[in-house]
Structures are given as structure tokens and as C-alpha cells.
Amino acid sequence: MLDVRRLRLLRELAHRGTIAAVAESLAFSASAVSQQLSVLEREAGVPLLERTGRRVALTPAGRNLVLHAEAVLERLEQASAELADARRGLAGPLRIGTYPSAARAIIPGALAALAREHPGLSPMVTEVDPALVAAMVRAGELDVALVHEYDFVPADPEPGLAAEPLFTEPMYLAAPAPGAVADHRDSHWIVSPHGTLCHAMVVRACQASGFTPLIAHQIDDFATVLALVAVGQGVALVPHLGTTPAPPGVHLTRLPLARRTRTAFRAGAGRHPAVAAFTSAVREALPEDLRGRSVTDPRG
């Protein structure tokens, strides 16, 4: 009989690429992960891994078993959701991931709604870049998360995850005067840190306008970004949730670009009452201009 916990390790190895990365994500030692994968190979009766020096790759049988593991883990999530639905009242921890601008503008209202409707729940919020969410949700570090994608940085399908659309917001050029991205070929740019979706979005938007941005500052807080624009330190692209309040001296030009936000959770967990309650609370907490309507231009 194959052990589900070991199947989860094999699945994580397929996604993370190295035993060290699997060990770090699950708070195991690398030797413990290797030992458990060796036991899984004995259970399977066929080689699942190919070892070349320090590198490990999945065999065809290993890759096929990962596909079955994804299906098994999804069914277990569905079973957990049905059992939770059969119990009266929601209780226990709910581990929530979010990106910073949603943490400021949406999460407080959502937590207040959860406290009113489900006082037995204990939400725990962690700020995390959407690029890291998939691994954390699969590993059980998060139960549900708010993630976003941009027009120039679409989200790739993530094995083991499912998502539900929430809202769409427009993007703005933050600069001293009205204009377009193409007008700032020679300007300094203020972007999010390298490796984030926001960073990739700015670079690709500028490349679509025919140039590579001259990056002066890398800041992961839109209020700080706008403050730097206000004192002439550069220009930036800012989503709607990050535009309020814009300081004097910053002009926001609405662009034909958008950022889309979804809830992400483990495949099979969409009907879990705690996940559904969080999604409902987020919808209740959305600013009025994001509730299925055209977003009001923050310039007034």
C-alpha cells in the first residue's frame, strides 16, 4: 500500500526539483526526505528516481505516479471538505496568504466579516508574493490565498491548485504629468523587487513600448512608491488598490492594462466551508468600486 505522506513528498519533488528544496519547504531534513522516498520506491516496486551525483530526477514511472498522487490528494481534499461541511460551525485555524495592497485594503474588512459570521475560526494572515503561493498552499503552509496576475504576466496553471476569480482592477502610470508608458523611455523607474510579478509586469510593459526601463528603486510598498514619484525620484505603474491616497505632485494616468485577483486553494478544497467563508468575506469587504462595476478614476 502506498503511503499518502510519501506520495506528497514525491509530488513536491516533482514541483520543486531538489530534495533540499522539498526538505526546506516541509521542515524536514534532507536525509529524512531521501529516506522516505526510498521507502516509497520499495512500496512501488519500481525505480521512481534517477540519481546522478547530487542531482535527482523522476523516472517515467515516478512522473506517472505523481499524476496519480495529484488525483489522490485532490480526492482527500474533497473528503475533508465534505466532513467539515457535516460538522456544525467552523472552528480552528485558517491560514491565509495575501499580497500587500490587498492586505491593507481588503483583508481587515474580510477578517471582521469572518469574526461576525464564524467566531470559532482563527484566521492567520501572511503577506506573500503570489509567485510563492503555489508551493506554500501545496505544502499546507497556507489554506487559501489571494493571488493576482497582470496582462503581461499571466498565471500558469499550477498542478494541485484551483482558483476562483474575485475582481479586476485597472493599472495607472504614476508620474509628474499625464502621459503614456512610451513617454518615459529615458525616465527612472520605481519597481517592485526583482523576482516578483509586479517587477516582471513593469519590465514587460516597458518592453512592449519599445524600451527596457531604467530602474532606480525597487520598493514593495505602493504608498512608498507614490511618495518617491512625488519627490521626482522616478515614475511607476500602480494598480488601483495602490493608488489611494496619491500625494500632491503625482498624476495618475489610467492605462489599458489590468490586474486580476483570485482566491487560490488546494485542488478539491473549493467547497471546504472555511475556504468558501473566506471567499465570501472577501467579496463582502471589497471596495464599492470593485464590486463588478467600472472602477472610478482616482483622479476624481
C-alpha positions as CSV (number, residue, x, y, z in Angstrom):
1,M,0.0,0.0,0.0
2,L,1.4,3.4,-1.0
3,D,1.7,5.9,1.8
4,V,-0.1,9.2,1.1
5,R,2.5,11.2,3.1
6,R,5.3,9.8,0.9
7,L,3.3,10.5,-2.3
8,R,3.1,14.1,-1.1
9,L,6.9,14.2,-0.9
10,L,7.2,12.8,-4.4
11,R,4.8,15.4,-5.7
12,E,6.7,18.2,-4.1
13,L,10.0,16.8,-5.5
14,A,8.4,16.9,-9.0
15,H,7.4,20.6,-8.5
16,R,10.5,21.9,-6.5
17,G,13.2,20.0,-8.3
18,T,15.6,19.1,-5.5
19,I,15.4,17.1,-2.2
20,A,16.9,20.1,-0.4
21,A,14.0,22.3,-1.6
22,V,11.4,19.8,-0.5
23,A,13.1,19.4,2.9
24,E,13.2,23.2,3.4
25,S,9.5,23.6,2.4
26,L,8.2,20.9,4.7
27,A,10.6,21.5,7.7
28,F,12.3,18.1,7.3
29,S,15.9,17.2,7.0
30,A,17.2,16.3,3.5
31,S,18.2,12.8,4.8
32,A,14.7,12.2,6.1
33,V,13.1,13.1,2.7
34,S,15.6,10.9,0.9
35,Q,14.8,8.0,3.3
36,Q,11.1,8.4,2.9
37,L,11.4,8.5,-0.9
38,S,13.5,5.3,-0.8
39,V,10.7,3.6,1.2
40,L,8.2,4.8,-1.4
41,E,10.3,3.2,-4.1
42,R,10.2,-0.1,-2.2
43,E,6.5,0.2,-1.8
44,A,6.1,0.9,-5.5
45,G,8.4,-1.9,-6.6
46,V,9.9,0.1,-9.4
47,P,12.5,2.8,-9.5
48,L,10.9,6.3,-9.1
49,L,14.1,8.4,-9.0
50,E,17.3,8.6,-11.1
51,R,20.3,9.7,-9.1
52,T,23.3,11.3,-10.8
53,G,25.8,12.6,-8.3
54,R,23.8,15.1,-6.2
55,R,21.0,15.5,-8.7
56,V,17.8,13.6,-8.7
57,A,15.2,13.2,-11.5
58,L,12.0,11.3,-11.7
59,T,11.8,8.3,-13.9
60,P,8.8,7.8,-16.2
61,A,7.2,5.6,-13.5
62,G,7.8,8.4,-11.0
63,R,6.2,11.0,-13.2
64,N,3.2,8.8,-13.8
65,L,2.9,8.2,-10.0
66,V,2.9,12.0,-9.4
67,L,-0.2,12.3,-11.7
68,H,-1.9,9.7,-9.6
69,A,-0.8,11.4,-6.4
70,E,-2.3,14.7,-7.6
71,A,-5.7,12.9,-8.1
72,V,-5.5,11.1,-4.7
73,L,-4.6,14.3,-2.9
74,E,-7.5,16.2,-4.6
75,R,-10.0,13.5,-3.5
76,L,-8.7,13.7,0.0
77,E,-9.3,17.5,0.0
78,Q,-12.8,16.9,-1.3
79,A,-13.4,14.4,1.5
80,S,-12.1,16.8,4.1
81,A,-14.4,19.5,2.7
82,E,-17.4,17.2,3.0
83,L,-16.6,16.2,6.5
84,A,-16.1,19.8,7.5
85,D,-19.4,20.7,6.0
86,A,-21.1,18.0,8.0
87,R,-19.9,19.5,11.3
88,R,-21.8,22.3,12.9
89,G,-19.9,25.6,12.9
90,L,-16.5,26.4,11.7
91,A,-13.6,26.3,14.1
92,G,-9.8,26.1,14.1
93,P,-7.0,27.8,12.3
94,L,-7.4,29.2,8.7
95,R,-4.0,30.1,7.2
96,I,-4.4,32.9,4.7
97,G,-1.9,34.3,2.2
98,T,-2.2,37.8,0.7
99,Y,-0.3,40.4,-1.3
100,P,0.4,43.7,0.4
101,S,-2.1,46.1,-1.2
102,A,-4.9,43.6,-0.6
103,A,-3.7,43.2,3.0
104,R,-4.3,46.9,3.5
105,A,-7.4,47.5,1.5
106,I,-9.4,44.2,1.8
107,I,-8.1,41.8,4.5
108,P,-9.2,43.9,7.6
109,G,-12.8,44.0,6.4
110,A,-12.7,40.3,5.4
111,L,-11.4,39.4,8.9
112,A,-14.1,41.5,10.5
113,A,-16.8,39.7,8.5
114,L,-15.3,36.3,9.4
115,A,-15.3,37.2,13.1
116,R,-19.0,38.1,12.9
117,E,-20.1,35.1,10.9
118,H,-17.7,32.4,12.2
119,P,-16.3,33.4,15.6
120,G,-14.8,29.9,16.0
121,L,-12.4,30.4,13.1
122,S,-8.9,31.6,13.9
123,P,-7.5,33.3,10.8
124,M,-3.8,33.7,10.5
125,V,-2.6,36.1,7.7
126,T,0.8,36.1,6.0
127,E,1.9,38.5,3.3
128,V,3.4,36.5,0.4
129,D,4.2,37.3,-3.2
130,P,1.8,35.4,-5.5
131,A,4.8,33.7,-7.1
132,L,5.4,31.8,-3.9
133,V,1.8,30.9,-3.1
134,A,1.5,27.6,-5.0
135,A,4.3,25.9,-3.1
136,M,3.0,27.2,0.2
137,V,-0.5,26.0,-0.4
138,R,0.6,22.6,-1.7
139,A,2.8,22.2,1.4
140,G,-0.1,23.1,3.8
141,E,1.6,26.3,5.0
142,L,-1.5,28.2,3.6
143,D,-5.1,27.0,3.3
144,V,-6.2,29.8,0.9
145,A,-4.6,32.9,-0.6
146,L,-5.3,36.0,-2.6
147,V,-3.2,35.9,-5.7
148,H,-3.0,38.2,-8.7
149,E,-1.8,38.2,-12.3
150,Y,-1.2,41.0,-14.8
151,D,-1.9,41.3,-18.5
152,F,1.8,41.0,-19.3
153,V,2.3,38.3,-16.6
154,P,-0.5,35.7,-16.9
155,A,-0.6,32.9,-14.4
156,D,0.5,29.5,-15.5
157,P,-1.7,26.5,-14.3
158,E,-0.4,25.1,-11.1
159,P,-0.7,21.4,-10.5
160,G,-2.5,20.7,-7.3
161,L,-4.2,24.1,-7.1
162,A,-7.5,25.6,-8.0
163,A,-8.7,29.2,-8.1
164,E,-11.8,31.3,-8.1
165,P,-11.9,34.8,-9.8
166,L,-12.7,37.7,-7.5
167,F,-12.2,41.1,-9.1
168,T,-10.3,43.1,-11.8
169,E,-8.6,46.5,-11.3
170,P,-7.0,48.8,-13.8
171,M,-3.4,49.9,-13.8
172,Y,-2.1,53.5,-13.7
173,L,1.0,55.3,-14.7
174,A,2.2,57.4,-11.7
175,A,4.2,60.4,-13.0
176,P,4.5,64.1,-12.5
177,A,2.2,64.8,-15.5
178,P,-0.3,62.9,-17.7
179,G,1.3,60.6,-20.3
180,A,1.9,57.1,-21.5
181,V,4.5,54.4,-20.8
182,A,6.2,55.2,-24.1
183,D,6.8,58.8,-22.9
184,H,9.2,57.6,-20.2
185,R,11.9,55.8,-22.2
186,D,14.5,57.9,-20.5
187,S,12.9,58.3,-17.1
188,H,14.0,56.5,-14.0
189,W,11.5,53.8,-12.9
190,I,10.4,52.6,-9.4
191,V,9.5,49.0,-9.4
192,S,8.9,46.1,-7.0
193,P,11.9,43.9,-6.1
194,H,13.3,41.5,-8.6
195,G,11.5,38.1,-8.8
196,T,8.1,39.5,-8.1
197,L,5.2,39.5,-10.5
198,C,5.0,43.3,-10.2
199,H,8.6,43.7,-11.3
200,A,8.1,41.4,-14.3
201,M,4.9,43.4,-15.2
202,V,6.7,46.7,-15.4
203,V,9.6,45.3,-17.4
204,R,7.3,43.7,-19.9
205,A,5.0,46.7,-20.2
206,C,8.0,48.9,-21.0
207,Q,9.4,46.4,-23.4
208,A,6.0,46.3,-25.2
209,S,6.5,50.1,-25.6
210,G,9.9,49.5,-27.2
211,F,12.4,50.0,-24.3
212,T,13.9,48.5,-21.2
213,P,13.2,50.6,-18.1
214,L,16.0,52.4,-16.3
215,I,15.3,51.0,-12.7
216,A,16.3,53.4,-10.0
217,H,14.5,52.0,-6.9
218,Q,13.0,48.6,-6.0
219,I,10.2,49.1,-3.5
220,D,7.5,46.6,-2.4
221,D,5.0,49.2,-1.0
222,F,2.9,51.3,-3.3
223,A,2.4,54.1,-0.8
224,T,6.2,54.5,-0.7
225,V,6.4,54.2,-4.5
226,L,4.0,57.1,-4.8
227,A,5.9,59.2,-2.3
228,L,9.1,58.7,-4.3
229,V,7.3,59.7,-7.5
230,A,6.0,62.8,-5.7
231,V,9.6,64.0,-5.0
232,G,10.8,63.3,-8.5
233,Q,12.6,60.0,-8.0
234,G,11.0,58.3,-11.0
235,V,7.8,57.0,-12.5
236,A,5.9,53.8,-11.7
237,L,3.0,51.6,-12.7
238,V,0.5,51.2,-9.8
239,P,-2.7,49.1,-9.5
240,H,-6.0,50.6,-8.4
241,L,-5.7,49.3,-4.8
242,G,-2.3,51.0,-4.5
243,T,-3.4,54.5,-5.7
244,T,-5.1,55.8,-2.6
245,P,-4.2,58.3,-1.4
246,A,-1.9,59.7,-4.1
247,P,0.2,62.6,-2.7
248,P,0.3,66.0,-4.3
249,G,2.5,66.2,-7.4
250,V,1.6,62.7,-8.6
251,H,-0.7,62.4,-11.7
252,L,-2.3,59.0,-12.3
253,T,-3.0,58.1,-16.0
254,R,-5.3,55.1,-16.4
255,L,-3.7,52.6,-18.8
256,P,-5.3,49.8,-20.9
257,L,-3.8,47.2,-18.5
258,A,-5.4,45.3,-15.7
259,R,-4.5,43.2,-12.6
260,R,-6.8,40.3,-11.8
261,T,-7.2,38.8,-8.3
262,R,-8.3,35.3,-7.4
263,T,-8.5,33.1,-4.4
264,A,-6.2,30.1,-4.7
265,F,-6.5,26.8,-2.7
266,R,-5.7,23.1,-2.9
267,A,-7.5,21.3,-5.7
268,G,-10.6,19.7,-4.2
269,A,-10.8,22.3,-1.4
270,G,-13.1,24.8,-3.2
271,R,-16.2,23.5,-1.3
272,H,-14.5,23.4,2.1
273,P,-16.7,25.7,4.2
274,A,-13.7,27.6,5.6
275,V,-12.4,28.4,2.2
276,A,-15.9,29.3,1.0
277,A,-16.4,31.5,4.1
278,F,-13.2,33.4,3.4
279,T,-14.1,33.9,-0.3
280,S,-17.5,35.3,0.8
281,A,-15.9,37.5,3.4
282,V,-13.5,39.0,0.8
283,R,-16.4,39.7,-1.6
284,E,-18.2,41.5,1.2
285,A,-15.1,43.5,2.1
286,L,-14.4,44.7,-1.5
287,P,-14.4,48.5,-2.0
288,E,-17.6,49.5,-3.7
289,D,-15.9,50.4,-7.0
290,L,-14.5,46.8,-7.3
291,R,-17.8,45.0,-6.9
292,G,-18.5,44.2,-10.6
293,R,-18.5,47.8,-11.8
294,S,-16.3,50.1,-13.7
295,V,-13.6,51.4,-11.4
296,T,-13.7,55.1,-10.7
297,D,-10.7,57.0,-11.8
298,P,-8.8,58.0,-8.6
299,R,-8.1,61.4,-10.1
300,G,-11.7,62.3,-9.4
